[in-house]
Amino acid sequence: MDIKILENIKLSDYTTFKIGGLAKYFVVVKSEEELFATINWANKKDEKIFVLGGGSNLLFSDDGYDGLVIKNEIKGLEIVSENESEVIVRVYSGEIWSKLVYFTIENGLYGLENTFYIPGTVGASPIQNIGAYGTEIKDVFYNLKAVDIKTGEGRFFNLEDCNFSYRDSVFKKELKGKYFILWVEFKLSRSGKLNLNYPDVQRVLEERGIKEPSLRELTEIIREIRDSKLPNPAVLANAGSFFKNPIINPEHFKVLKEKFPDIKSFVDEQGFKIPAGWLIEQCGFKGKTFGPVGIYEKQALIIVNHGGAKQKDVLGLVENIKQEVKNRFDIDLEEEVNVL
Ligand SMILES: Cc1cc2nc3c(=O)[nH]c(=O)nc-3n(C[C@H](O)[C@H](O)[C@H](O)COP(=O)(O)OP(=O)(O)OC[C@H]3O[C@@H](n4cnc5c(N)ncnc54)[C@H](O)[C@@H]3O)c2cc1C
């Protein structure tokens, strides 16, 4: 099996943040066979492996990656089982996420519609249990197959094995960097109920007098909301929300509510989730520029690269933000973006 291993490839060209030094080795894989040949090659040379999808949730080091970066382009989508009410779709990990969601909408399948337009690949979706507008993939996740990047052995993970929580999973914790996710299966419904609870979605529906939107109408609304709030990485380099929304306990929330009466929160089973963007905005960062980096003018959760930024520029700003938020609210912000 012929695989084309390249050397000294600029990682900044493969991430939406446009940051990162050289990968010592780099390969694009388009099939399972190429993946196994690549894993063999790396293990023989004792090179470590990093799996790259669309590069939309990454902040690479300016020193690059001292090993082999595998750019995943293994594609394919099939219905593996269906009945009157449900359909199980298997999607290979190199497929673009929005292409999958588009397929579900075209076929009248409910469950993923609120996640339309999240950038990146299907294979990365379980890593941080991607989510948007009140839906997370754990709500419709069924099963996945992953390949151990040391041994090449396959392993299946059901919902419980993945241990999903808010922007988190087993693949970000104890199994971090250990598996290549090959395909993911989702259980979708033929007659689902749309999740319209998210405040931004409700606002637009009310403004337009729409009571029962169709799948298509809802995804169009979500596209408009996203366009109005999030910078397009092709125009302004970024990696989406840099921080997770912190979750605090009721006592801490009570103290903050007295001090900051207009503090926002969403209550879920884990506690009071506070919008990190609001905290950062209160500290005065929104729209500010610090050399080549800055905070997006419409959403304080997003760090942008105005051009030529290095990892150290981003990390300097990150430290500054964390410190200010800690001082003002006694909250520790945690990165959502994977920093390497
Ligand atoms: C403008 C913008 C908006 C965004 N909005 C959202 C949002 O609404 N909700 C949300 O949840 N996220 C959002 N994100 C973050 C990002 O889209 C998701 O995290 C996405 O899943 C990343 O996919 P990717 O293919 O680009 O992964 P990459 O950035 O390439 O990789 C991310 C991590 O996943 C690992 N990985 C990737 N593929 C595999 C695989 N096949 N097997 C094993 N590990 C793998 C990588 O090693 C890395 O650790 C946004 C990002 C941007 C730039």
The ligand as an SDF file (V2000), in Angstrom:
LIG
                    3D

 53 58  0  0  0  0  0  0  0  0999 V2000
  -16.3830   29.5900   13.7220 C   0  0  0  0  0  0  0  0  0  0  0  0
  -16.4400   28.3540   14.5860 C   0  0  0  0  0  0  0  0  0  0  0  0
  -17.6410   28.0280   15.2060 C   0  0  0  0  0  0  0  0  0  0  0  0
  -17.7120   26.8790   16.0260 C   0  0  0  0  0  0  0  0  0  0  0  0
  -18.9080   26.5740   16.6060 N   0  0  0  0  0  0  0  0  0  0  0  0
  -19.0110   25.4780   17.3910 C   0  0  0  0  0  0  0  0  0  0  0  0
  -20.2480   25.1460   18.0100 C   0  0  0  0  0  0  0  0  0  0  0  0
  -21.2750   25.8060   17.8200 O   0  0  0  0  0  0  0  0  0  0  0  0
  -20.2860   24.0410   18.8060 N   0  0  0  0  0  0  0  0  0  0  0  0
  -19.1910   23.2510   19.0070 C   0  0  0  0  0  0  0  0  0  0  0  0
  -19.3060   22.2630   19.7440 O   0  0  0  0  0  0  0  0  0  0  0  0
  -17.9980   23.5530   18.4330 N   0  0  0  0  0  0  0  0  0  0  0  0
  -17.8890   24.6280   17.6410 C   0  0  0  0  0  0  0  0  0  0  0  0
  -16.6780   24.9420   17.0570 N   0  0  0  0  0  0  0  0  0  0  0  0
  -15.5050   24.0670   17.3090 C   0  0  0  0  0  0  0  0  0  0  0  0
  -15.2830   22.9940   16.2160 C   0  0  0  0  0  0  0  0  0  0  0  0
  -16.0830   23.2460   15.0980 O   0  0  0  0  0  0  0  0  0  0  0  0
  -15.6030   21.5920   16.7440 C   0  0  0  0  0  0  0  0  0  0  0  0
  -14.8410   21.2940   17.8900 O   0  0  0  0  0  0  0  0  0  0  0  0
  -15.3440   20.5020   15.6940 C   0  0  0  0  0  0  0  0  0  0  0  0
  -15.8430   19.2710   16.1460 O   0  0  0  0  0  0  0  0  0  0  0  0
  -13.8690   20.3590   15.3430 C   0  0  0  0  0  0  0  0  0  0  0  0
  -13.7840   19.5040   14.2190 O   0  0  0  0  0  0  0  0  0  0  0  0
  -12.4460   19.3930   13.3930 P   0  0  0  0  0  0  0  0  0  0  0  0
  -12.6290   18.2870   12.4140 O   0  0  0  0  0  0  0  0  0  0  0  0
  -12.0880   20.7120   12.8420 O   0  0  0  0  0  0  0  0  0  0  0  0
  -11.4340   18.9250   14.5290 O   0  0  0  0  0  0  0  0  0  0  0  0
   -9.9040   19.3660   14.7090 P   0  0  0  0  0  0  0  0  0  0  0  0
   -9.8600   20.7960   15.1160 O   0  0  0  0  0  0  0  0  0  0  0  0
   -9.0930   18.9640   13.5430 O   0  0  0  0  0  0  0  0  0  0  0  0
   -9.5030   18.4570   15.9490 O   0  0  0  0  0  0  0  0  0  0  0  0
  -10.0690   18.6760   17.2250 C   0  0  0  0  0  0  0  0  0  0  0  0
   -9.6840   17.5180   18.1580 C   0  0  0  0  0  0  0  0  0  0  0  0
  -10.3020   16.3280   17.7060 O   0  0  0  0  0  0  0  0  0  0  0  0
   -9.3160   15.3190   17.4390 C   0  0  0  0  0  0  0  0  0  0  0  0
   -9.7970   14.5650   16.2750 N   0  0  0  0  0  0  0  0  0  0  0  0
  -10.2590   15.0600   15.0920 C   0  0  0  0  0  0  0  0  0  0  0  0
  -10.6610   14.0470   14.2980 N   0  0  0  0  0  0  0  0  0  0  0  0
  -10.4330   12.8970   14.9830 C   0  0  0  0  0  0  0  0  0  0  0  0
  -10.6240   11.5060   14.6920 C   0  0  0  0  0  0  0  0  0  0  0  0
  -11.1280   11.0810   13.5280 N   0  0  0  0  0  0  0  0  0  0  0  0
  -10.2670   10.6020   15.6370 N   0  0  0  0  0  0  0  0  0  0  0  0
   -9.7330   10.9860   16.8190 C   0  0  0  0  0  0  0  0  0  0  0  0
   -9.5310   12.2880   17.1480 N   0  0  0  0  0  0  0  0  0  0  0  0
   -9.8820   13.2260   16.2370 C   0  0  0  0  0  0  0  0  0  0  0  0
   -8.0270   16.0770   17.1690 C   0  0  0  0  0  0  0  0  0  0  0  0
   -6.9000   15.2530   17.4190 O   0  0  0  0  0  0  0  0  0  0  0  0
   -8.1740   17.2350   18.1460 C   0  0  0  0  0  0  0  0  0  0  0  0
   -7.7990   16.8050   19.4400 O   0  0  0  0  0  0  0  0  0  0  0  0
  -16.5670   26.0680   16.2180 C   0  0  0  0  0  0  0  0  0  0  0  0
  -15.3670   26.4060   15.5790 C   0  0  0  0  0  0  0  0  0  0  0  0
  -15.3030   27.5240   14.7710 C   0  0  0  0  0  0  0  0  0  0  0  0
  -14.0120   27.8540   14.0910 C   0  0  0  0  0  0  0  0  0  0  0  0
  1  2  1  0
  2  3  1  0
  2 52  2  0
  3  4  2  0
  4  5  1  0
  4 50  1  0
  5  6  2  0
  6  7  1  0
  6 13  1  0
  7  8  2  0
  7  9  1  0
  9 10  1  0
 10 11  2  0
 10 12  1  0
 12 13  2  0
 13 14  1  0
 14 15  1  0
 14 50  1  0
 15 16  1  0
 16 17  1  0
 16 18  1  0
 18 19  1  0
 18 20  1  0
 20 21  1  0
 20 22  1  0
 22 23  1  0
 23 24  1  0
 24 25  2  0
 24 26  1  0
 24 27  1  0
 27 28  1  0
 28 29  2  0
 28 30  1  0
 28 31  1  0
 31 32  1  0
 32 33  1  0
 33 34  1  0
 33 48  1  0
 34 35  1  0
 35 36  1  0
 35 46  1  0
 36 37  1  0
 36 45  1  0
 37 38  2  0
 38 39  1  0
 39 40  1  0
 39 45  2  0
 40 41  1  0
 40 42  2  0
 42 43  1  0
 43 44  2  0
 44 45  1  0
 46 47  1  0
 46 48  1  0
 48 49  1  0
 50 51  2  0
 51 52  1  0
 52 53  1  0
M  END
$$$$
